[in-house]
Amino acid sequence: MEEKVTGKNAIKEAYPVMVSFLDFYFRDRDITKIISMVDENMYFVGAGRDYTAVNRGQFQRLMERENEEMMPIRSGYEIVSYHEEKIGEESRRCLCKAERKEPPSCFIFTALVYKKKEKDVISMLHISRVDDAVVEMAGYIHDLIRESSRDFLTGVYNRKGGEERIVEVMQKGVPFVFLMLDLDDFKKVNDIYGHGAGDSMLCYMGEKLKECFRKTDIIVRLGGDEFAVFAQPCLDISAVKEKVDQLVFSYTEEAKRRYPLSRTSVSVGGIYGKEPESFRKIYHMADQILYAIKQNGKGRCELKEDSSEKR
């Protein structure tokens, strides 16, 4: 039976591929420098269909425990393709493919890198084995397609993927609510506490939205500190309002606890409709409501019915 790839087994299998990437990107294989390039909050490492998530402390202990066995490794992997894309002012996603001839092996590597005090830091890392089996490759292609519609940081839909999904389900013609959320004064989180802190609050909001809404509802990160939710069917607008009010409260309290000097909160503007509309129209209407909130106090939710449906 194949041993499940978790804990130190995942580290041991992923380590040679990681060495290749670090040598390619950072030009260094020193274990102490590898550890220093790992974000304190979160670090993912995986191999095959199984993966493990470890924080910096756990990662360091695993690396040190296996130090004598792993450090002599010279990976034998070669980076055969590489792509980098900018995803923020100081963040970028690195995608590469690493291959080894003897014994034959191929991995796909994804890393999220951001600047911290002029230093490159890895805040997300995932290594996936690509087997020769057709079913594995089909699964990998499916994952790539899924990833292209998802936000790299929070795991919810990105703007392109979310808009496409909303347009698709809108045609059901049942009552819906469309919400736009903006994290107030979010720039202060990044400016005062650093981009790692900002990322942690974006992830917090993503998780809270998943908790508050159904799996069938569409949660989108529109970009930056803006999110959206499309919920359908929606028969009780008061229940939605109650959920969102609790969400606003939870985010504000969590921000006070973690990053009190930022005074960040969340404003929500939304519309309630009963007939199919274009994404452009519902976005514009919700955005107008959100703008009015931002101009008059912030940190609250307001929902309105789509008046254009009234005859």
VENSUL-V120831 format. One record per residue. RES is the residue in one letter. D_FIRST is the distance of its C-alpha to the first C-alpha in whole Angstrom. Layout:
res d_first
RES D_FIRST
RES D_FIRST
This chain:
res d_first
M 0
E 4
E 6
K 9
V 12
T 15
G 18
K 18
N 15
A 16
I 20
K 18
E 17
A 20
Y 23
P 23
V 24
M 26
V 28
S 29
F 30
L 32
D 34
F 35
Y 36
F 37
R 38
D 36
R 33
D 34
I 32
T 35
K 36
I 32
I 33
S 36
M 35
V 33
D 35
E 35
N 34
M 31
Y 28
F 25
V 22
G 19
A 17
G 15
R 15
D 15
Y 18
T 19
A 23
V 25
N 29
R 31
G 31
Q 27
F 26
Q 29
R 28
L 24
M 26
E 28
R 25
E 24
N 27
E 27
E 24
M 24
M 28
P 28
I 26
R 28
S 26
G 27
Y 26
E 29
I 31
V 31
S 33
Y 34
H 36
E 38
E 39
K 42
I 41
G 43
E 46
E 44
S 41
R 39
R 35
C 34
L 31
C 30
K 28
A 26
E 25
R 24
K 25
E 23
P 20
P 21
S 20
C 22
F 22
I 24
F 26
T 28
A 31
L 33
V 36
Y 39
K 43
K 43
K 46
E 46
K 43
D 40
V 37
I 34
S 33
M 30
L 27
H 24
I 22
S 20
R 18
V 19
D 17
D 19
A 18
V 21
V 19
E 18
M 22
A 23
G 22
Y 23
I 26
H 26
D 25
L 28
I 31
R 30
E 30
S 34
S 35
R 34
D 35
F 34
L 34
T 34
G 32
V 35
Y 36
N 39
R 42
K 42
G 38
G 40
E 43
E 42
R 40
I 43
V 45
E 43
V 43
M 47
Q 48
K 47
G 50
V 49
P 51
F 49
V 49
F 49
L 48
M 49
L 48
D 49
L 49
D 52
D 53
F 49
K 51
K 52
V 48
N 47
D 51
I 51
Y 47
G 45
H 43
G 40
A 42
G 43
D 39
S 38
M 41
L 40
C 37
Y 38
M 40
G 37
E 35
K 39
L 39
K 36
E 37
C 40
F 39
R 37
K 34
T 36
D 39
I 39
I 39
V 40
R 41
L 44
G 44
G 45
D 46
E 46
F 44
A 45
V 43
F 44
A 44
Q 44
P 46
C 48
L 50
D 51
I 52
S 53
A 49
V 48
K 51
E 50
K 46
V 48
D 50
Q 48
L 45
V 48
F 49
S 45
Y 45
T 49
E 48
E 45
A 47
K 49
R 47
R 45
Y 48
P 51
L 53
S 52
R 53
T 51
S 51
V 50
S 52
V 51
G 53
G 52
I 54
Y 54
G 54
K 54
E 54
P 52
E 53
S 52
F 50
R 53
K 55
I 53
Y 52
H 56
M 57
A 54
D 55
Q 58
I 58
L 55
Y 58
A 61
I 59
K 58
Q 62
N 63
G 61
K 57
G 54
R 55
C 54
E 56
L 55
K 58
E 58
D 58
S 62
S 62
E 61
K 64
R 67
